Amino acid sequence: MNRFIMANSQQCLGCHACEIACVMAHNDEQHVLSQHHFHPRITVIKHQQQRSAVTCH
């Protein structure tokens, strides 16, 4: 099964919820609370005063 998270960068608040959802989707919801295993494939970036999500892959 292909799993991916779609984030709308125009509605991004910079809350990083998409990063958590990405980690959960790719790790079958296991070990996501451990900083050692938290490697999101989607990243929220900040440029000046705007935040945007870079797509999960």
ZAFIZA-228796 format. One line per field, with one value per residue: residue in three letters; chain; y, z, x of N, C-alpha, C, O in turn. Coordinates in nm, 4 decimals. Each point is the difference from the previous one (the first is absolute). Example, Ala and Ser with C-alpha at 12.3 -4.5 7.8 and 13.67 -1.06 7.14 Angstrom:
2
rest <- (Ala, Ser)
kette <- (A, A)
n.y <- (-0.5690, 0.1069)
n.z <- (0.7800, -0.1385)
n.x <- (1.3190, -0.1386)
ca.y <- (0.1190, 0.1190)
ca.z <- (0.0000, 0.0060)
ca.x <- (-0.0890, 0.0820)
c.y <- (0.1200, 0.1090)
c.z <- (0.0000, 0.0730)
c.x <- (0.0900, -0.0770)
o.y <- (-0.0019, 0.1108)
o.z <- (0.0665, 0.0169)
o.x <- (0.1036, 0.0509)
This chain:
57
rest <- (Met, Asn, Arg, Phe, Ile, Met, Ala, Asn, Ser, Gln, Gln, Cys, Leu, Gly, Cys, His, Ala, Cys, Glu, Ile, Ala, Cys, Val, Met, Ala, His, Asn, Asp, Glu, Gln, His, Val, Leu, Ser, Gln, His, His, Phe, His, Pro, Arg, Ile, Thr, Val, Ile, Lys, His, Gln, Gln, Gln, Arg, Ser, Ala, Val, Thr, Cys, His)
kette <- (A, A, A, A, A, A, A, A, A, A, A, A, A, A, A, A, A, A, A, A, A, A, A, A, A, A, A, A, A, A, A, A, A, A, A, A, A, A, A, A, A, A, A, A, A, A, A, A, A, A, A, A, A, A, A, A, A)
n.y <- (-0.1175, 0.0845, 0.0443, 0.1029, 0.1348, 0.0129, 0.0908, 0.0709, -0.0164, -0.0607, -0.2237, 0.0113, -0.1678, -0.1765, -0.0829, 0.0186, 0.1195, 0.1785, 0.1633, 0.1276, 0.1669, 0.1813, 0.1409, 0.1450, 0.1835, 0.1547, 0.0920, 0.0389, 0.2135, -0.0475, -0.0324, -0.0008, -0.1548, -0.1796, 0.1011, -0.1619, -0.0160, 0.1630, -0.1451, 0.2038, -0.0919, 0.0313, 0.1516, 0.0218, 0.0937, 0.0617, 0.0957, 0.0614, 0.1064, -0.0555, -0.0708, -0.1371, -0.0716, -0.0904, 0.0263, -0.0676, -0.0959)
n.z <- (0.0000, -0.1633, 0.0779, 0.0117, 0.0324, 0.0223, -0.0869, 0.1336, -0.1811, -0.1453, 0.0205, -0.1329, 0.1493, -0.1333, -0.0711, -0.2177, -0.0134, -0.1288, 0.1231, 0.1281, -0.0952, -0.0347, 0.1680, 0.0566, -0.1267, 0.0593, 0.1619, -0.1768, -0.0513, -0.1389, 0.2192, -0.0062, 0.1523, -0.1258, 0.1757, 0.1540, 0.1034, 0.1348, -0.1353, 0.0872, -0.0761, 0.1999, -0.1625, 0.2221, -0.1850, 0.0736, -0.0799, 0.0886, -0.1330, -0.1673, 0.0261, 0.0108, -0.0940, 0.1195, -0.2163, 0.0677, 0.1145)
n.x <- (0.0838, -0.1269, 0.2045, -0.1981, 0.1747, -0.2224, 0.1841, -0.1648, 0.1298, -0.1590, -0.0001, 0.1781, -0.0340, 0.0408, -0.1959, 0.0453, -0.1884, 0.0413, 0.0953, -0.1310, -0.1168, 0.1243, 0.0463, -0.1617, -0.0112, 0.1503, -0.1239, -0.1314, 0.0475, 0.1672, -0.0193, -0.2220, -0.0492, 0.0393, 0.0936, 0.0191, -0.1982, 0.0713, -0.1090, -0.0394, -0.1899, -0.0941, 0.0142, 0.0145, -0.0848, 0.2017, -0.1871, 0.1953, -0.1415, 0.1387, -0.2127, 0.1768, -0.1915, 0.1685, -0.0452, -0.2034, 0.1669)
ca.y <- (0.1175, 0.1269, 0.0958, 0.1314, 0.1078, 0.1185, 0.1226, 0.1185, 0.1020, 0.1288, 0.0026, -0.0414, 0.0854, -0.0281, -0.0773, -0.1245, -0.1183, -0.0816, -0.0773, -0.1104, -0.0917, -0.0660, -0.1006, -0.1068, -0.0736, -0.0783, -0.0902, -0.0785, 0.0587, -0.0545, 0.0728, 0.1380, 0.0929, 0.0000, 0.0954, -0.0787, -0.0568, 0.1021, 0.0495, 0.0260, 0.0184, 0.1303, 0.0974, 0.1359, 0.0971, 0.1386, 0.0974, 0.1300, -0.0178, -0.1036, -0.1399, -0.0852, -0.1415, -0.0627, -0.1230, -0.1329, -0.0920)
ca.z <- (0.0000, -0.0026, 0.0993, -0.0090, 0.0618, -0.0856, 0.0783, -0.0798, 0.0471, 0.0106, 0.1268, 0.1042, 0.1179, 0.0628, 0.1228, -0.0133, 0.0089, -0.1194, 0.0252, 0.0883, -0.0803, -0.0934, 0.0744, 0.0372, -0.1208, -0.0512, 0.1029, 0.0523, 0.1292, 0.1055, 0.0393, -0.0481, 0.1092, 0.0271, -0.0842, -0.0788, -0.1149, -0.0622, -0.1231, -0.0964, -0.1410, -0.0341, 0.0861, -0.0006, -0.0101, 0.0238, -0.0814, 0.0488, 0.0917, -0.0527, 0.0203, -0.1076, 0.0147, -0.1149, -0.0187, 0.0473, -0.1104)
ca.x <- (-0.0838, 0.0716, -0.0477, 0.0605, -0.0758, -0.0092, -0.0104, -0.0284, 0.0932, -0.0687, -0.0726, 0.0939, 0.0114, 0.1285, -0.0246, 0.0768, -0.0869, 0.0235, 0.1216, -0.0381, -0.0818, 0.0913, 0.0759, -0.0933, -0.0383, 0.1122, 0.0525, -0.1118, -0.0362, 0.0855, 0.1212, -0.0012, 0.0249, 0.1430, 0.0728, 0.0954, -0.0695, -0.0844, 0.0616, -0.1072, 0.0347, -0.0560, 0.0651, -0.0535, 0.1090, -0.0393, 0.0717, -0.0447, -0.1134, -0.0887, 0.0364, -0.0487, 0.0339, 0.0639, -0.0761, 0.0392, 0.0329)
c.y <- (0.1247, 0.0940, 0.1315, 0.1014, 0.1172, 0.1216, 0.1168, 0.1141, 0.1375, 0.0129, -0.0355, 0.1043, -0.0166, -0.0831, -0.1336, -0.1263, -0.0914, -0.0849, -0.1215, -0.1027, -0.0787, -0.1110, -0.1168, -0.0853, -0.0927, -0.0984, -0.0847, 0.0395, -0.0559, 0.0890, 0.1466, 0.1003, 0.0078, 0.0954, -0.0722, -0.0531, 0.1026, 0.0617, 0.0242, 0.0176, 0.1273, 0.0984, 0.1350, 0.0947, 0.1401, 0.0897, 0.1357, -0.0227, -0.1074, -0.1376, -0.0819, -0.1430, -0.0511, -0.1433, -0.1261, -0.0893, -0.1392)
c.z <- (0.0000, 0.1016, -0.0208, 0.0611, -0.0967, 0.0898, -0.0948, 0.0534, 0.0135, 0.1316, 0.1182, 0.1121, 0.0695, 0.1264, 0.0029, 0.0154, -0.1204, 0.0159, 0.0868, -0.0769, -0.0973, 0.0696, 0.0369, -0.1209, -0.0479, 0.1009, 0.0633, 0.1429, 0.1165, 0.0209, -0.0443, 0.1112, 0.0365, -0.0958, -0.0915, -0.1286, -0.0764, -0.1190, -0.1032, -0.1411, -0.0542, 0.1004, -0.0128, -0.0014, 0.0225, -0.0852, 0.0307, 0.0984, -0.0463, 0.0299, -0.1104, 0.0242, -0.1305, -0.0055, 0.0505, -0.1208, 0.0513)
c.x <- (0.0889, -0.0627, 0.0731, -0.0941, 0.0011, -0.0216, -0.0215, 0.0860, -0.0647, -0.0766, 0.0893, 0.0071, 0.1346, -0.0118, 0.0739, -0.0840, 0.0204, 0.1260, -0.0316, -0.0816, 0.0869, 0.0781, -0.0900, -0.0368, 0.1117, 0.0588, -0.1088, -0.0353, 0.0818, 0.1220, -0.0003, 0.0272, 0.1478, 0.0711, 0.0985, -0.0633, -0.0836, 0.0728, -0.1095, 0.0545, -0.0629, 0.0590, -0.0681, 0.1190, -0.0553, 0.0878, -0.0597, -0.1148, -0.0969, 0.0542, -0.0628, 0.0453, 0.0595, -0.0509, 0.0672, 0.0276, 0.0225)
o.y <- (0.0093, 0.0164, 0.0035, -0.0235, 0.0405, 0.0050, 0.0130, 0.0534, 0.0843, 0.1112, -0.0196, 0.1192, 0.0762, 0.0056, -0.0628, -0.1088, -0.1219, -0.1115, -0.1094, -0.1203, -0.1185, -0.1113, -0.1157, -0.1221, -0.1104, -0.0835, -0.0527, -0.0849, 0.0004, 0.0507, 0.0592, 0.1147, 0.0890, -0.0100, 0.0478, -0.0138, -0.0367, 0.0923, -0.0868, 0.0501, 0.0357, -0.0331, 0.0434, -0.0065, 0.0263, -0.0092, 0.0252, -0.0610, -0.0173, -0.0222, 0.0319, -0.0236, 0.0220, -0.0699, -0.0182, 0.0099, -0.0908)
o.z <- (0.0774, 0.0035, -0.0138, 0.0091, -0.0490, 0.0768, -0.1009, 0.1075, 0.0747, 0.0431, 0.1110, -0.0248, 0.0903, 0.0853, 0.1055, 0.0127, 0.0127, -0.0517, -0.0263, 0.0140, -0.0224, -0.0518, -0.0119, 0.0118, -0.0473, -0.0367, 0.1097, 0.0813, 0.1135, -0.0963, -0.0147, -0.0283, 0.0748, -0.1216, -0.1094, -0.1011, -0.0957, 0.0155, -0.0833, -0.0200, -0.1162, 0.1174, -0.1101, 0.0866, -0.0259, 0.0035, -0.0298, 0.1046, 0.0609, -0.0002, -0.0492, 0.0539, -0.1079, 0.1013, -0.0116, -0.1022, -0.0780)
o.x <- (0.0953, -0.1220, 0.1223, -0.1205, 0.1053, -0.0960, 0.0694, -0.0274, 0.0497, -0.0308, -0.0494, 0.0186, 0.0344, 0.0885, 0.0081, 0.0563, -0.0114, 0.0060, 0.0497, 0.0223, -0.0247, 0.0094, 0.0403, -0.0095, -0.0268, 0.0827, 0.0186, -0.0365, -0.0474, 0.0576, 0.1069, 0.0346, 0.0404, -0.0162, 0.0303, 0.0689, -0.0681, 0.0799, -0.0258, 0.1107, 0.0196, 0.0167, -0.0340, 0.0872, -0.1174, 0.1227, -0.1167, 0.0223, -0.1056, 0.1210, -0.1083, 0.1082, -0.0550, 0.0013, 0.1212, -0.0679, 0.0287)
